[in-house]
Amino acid sequence: YFLTDGELSRYTYQNAVTSGLVMRDFEWVEQFIYSYRDKLAAPYQESVFSFNLARLAYEKKQFDQALHLLQLAEYKDLLLNLAAKTLQLKIYFELDEFDLLEAHLSAFNIFLRRKKELGYHRDNYLNTIQFTRKLLETNLFDKKARAALRAEIEAAKSLGEKEWLLGQV
């Protein structure tokens, strides 16, 4: 039903993986990722496949494997590239690799500032960087500081990683 001329849209593929990850049905997600890999358009096949395997590894807390998978692909799709950079950011944070995270945040910020054509996506990712930095700078043992950061994140309009950031607070 979702195939067009024998191909599965990379967006449909990613949406199916996202649905499975939200339901935490990791076995189904892994089977889907491998089963429909060859149905993806050739130019995006490896990057979409590797990225979605990395997402699965991340959700399973297999952070080293997720990082390795993110490095396997060349991201020709700009939005997929941004999603991969965001996943990398989250992994560095969760591994307490704060020096790597800071370098990544700086490089990510420069990348975004050079990509004027991103429109609202640009603001979303810049906000993710900003709040990740605030998360690093805030003393989370200080209840008032933590509450203030939580309120600021909750009030943010363009922030795709809101749930993850709130989870870290």
N, C-alpha and C positions, 0 to 999 in steps of 0.2 A: 504494500500500500504506500509506503514512504519512498519507494525507489522511483526515480525518473530516468528512463533510458538505462536501467541497470545500475544507476548510481544513487548513493545516499548522500544527501546534503550534509556538509560538515556541521551545519547548525543543528540539524535534526539529530545527528550522531551525538553532538555535545549535549543537547537537551535530554536525550535518553540517558546518557551517562549521569548527568546532573540529577535527574529524577531518581535513578538507582542509588546514587550517593546520599541523597536526602533521606531515602528510605533505609539507608545503611545495609542494603542488600549487596554486599561486596562480591559474593560469588556470581550473582547475576550480572553485575557490572563488568567483571573481568571477562565473563563469557561473551557478553555483548561486544566489548571492545575488540576482542580477537575475532569474533564471528563476522563482524561487519567492516573490518579493516580494509578488505579488498574491494568493498563497495564505495569507498571514498574516492573522489577525483584524484588522479595521480599527483598533481602539483601540491596537494595538501595532505596526502595520505600519511606520510611518515611523521610530519609535525603534529597533526591532529591525533594520530595514534599514540605517539610518545607523550604528548601533553596529557591526554586522558588517562594513560597508565600512571603518569606522575600524580595526577589528581587522586587516583585510587590509592596509590602508595601513601600519599600525604594523609588521606582520611584513615588509613590503617596505621598511621604513626610510623611508617617506614621512611623516615626523612632522608636518609642517605640514598636510598633507592630512588626516591622522588627527585632529588637533586641530579642524580646521574641521568635519569630519563629526560629531565628538562634540558640537559646539555646535548642530547642526541640529535635534536631536530634543529633545522634552520627554519625560523619562523618568517615565512613570506607574508603572512596575513598579519597586519598591524595590530588588530584587536587580540589575536591569539598571542602575539608577542607580548602585549601588555598584560594579558592574563598570566602568562608564564612568569613574567617579572614579578607580578604580585604574589604568585604562589611561592616563588623563590624568597621573597621578602618574609612571608609568613613562616617559612621553614627556618630561615636564619634566626628569626625571633624565637621560635619555639625550641631551637637547639641552643639558645643563649650564645649565639655567635655574633656578639654585638659589634665587633670590629668589622666583620664581613657585612653585617647589616648596614652599618653606617656608610661604608663604601658603596654598597648597593643602592642605598637611598640617594646618595649624591649622584651616582651615575644615572639612576632612574629619573631623577629630577631634571638633569641636563637633557636626557633623551626626550622627555615630555616638553620641555621648553623649546626644543628644536622642531617639534611636530605641531605646527600651527593648525594643521588641517583636522585635528582631532575633535574640535568642537567641545561639546559637553563632556565627552569622555576624558578630555584633558583635565578638567576641573575635578572630576571624580578621582582620578589617579593622583593628582596633586594633593587632594584632601587626604587620601590614604597615606601618602608620604608624611604629610604634616602631622596627622594624628599618631602615626607610628613613632615619629620623633617625640611627640608629647608623651607618649606612653613610655618611652625610654627615659625621658627627663623627669617624669613625675615620681615622687616617692609614693609608691602604692601602699605603703604601710601607714601613711598619713590618711586617715579616713576622710578628712575634709578635702584634701587634694584629689583623692580617688573619686569622691562624689562629684567634685567640680568637673573633672575630666569626663566622667560618665555622662553628666548633663550636657556637656559641650558636644560629645559624640552623638548623643541622642538627638540633639537639636540640629545637627548638620544635615543639610539638604542633599547635596550631591556626594554620596559616600557609599560605594558599592560594598565595602568591607565592614560596614557598620556592625553587623552581628559578630564577626570575628574580633574586632577591636573591643567591643563591649565584653566579650568573653575573656579577653586578656586583662581588662580592668578588674 
